[in-house]
């Protein structure tokens, strides 16, 4: 039986030298399922223009179109992308949008919003990883061809065992303004009763001004460590192992689901995040805990323990294989 040809965008994210973990897992899942990924071995450096070499694909799966405007030659890439959408519509090719966010995280603009609008209007169906995403899409785009599949877990992650914790909280990942870190640090600085809690903030901050703001805020706070570096997988695993809990301080304006949150699940650590998107949904099953304002974080830290059984159940149910099977089921219906 011939496999259906599927094209996935993007295969890497801007500035990275390896595939984004989400994309890599999606590509591997599709390849091992009933699909032939036509751009599996490509590094994606051509941007969206590469799609025109694969217009004979049966299905196009699009991720993060809102970021196109912020890419190199962003305006031209947006024009190419809108032209591609028109071609796909005329050819009646199946177009699947995986909607991760409400809008671009750091540089929402007319162009980025336009990319999302036309993707929503022209997609055969849309997938999201949170119930909130379904409600948001229906309300904003006035369409109901959207379906939720909770974010699949990342396989084969390992964290050092029997490591003595050095930090109460770790905030990890790329250090970007939408993650609301400066607001949280300002809160900690203004509330000295929290000075006995220790924090590790680690990850690369590409915005030098933002990094300087963080460094300036914590210069008088010896309980906060800031490591402004791109972390290898083993380094990140070590830092997570050295922390008692994992904290997310994201801003609600753009985020629907967090891949970093799902990455952290495998550590079986205490996870604390804001009360929206897939954070809220996992909290309903006692997998993580959520807060409504920063002041609640420390009480949660002192009292909450994750339900390991529920975490293991999630890890068993929501795999990439099952996600791809879900895509195939929807694709047959449309």
Helices and strands as residue ranges (DSSP letters): E 4-9, H 21-32, E 35-37, G 47-54, E 59-63, G 65-70, H 74-91, E 94-99, H 110-122, E 125-128, H 131-141, E 146-148, E 167-172, G 177-179, H 181-190, G 192-194, E 199-202, H 208-218, E 224-227, H 233-241, E 243-247, H 259-265, E 270-274, H 277-283, E 289-291, G 294-296, H 297-303, H 308-317, H 320-333
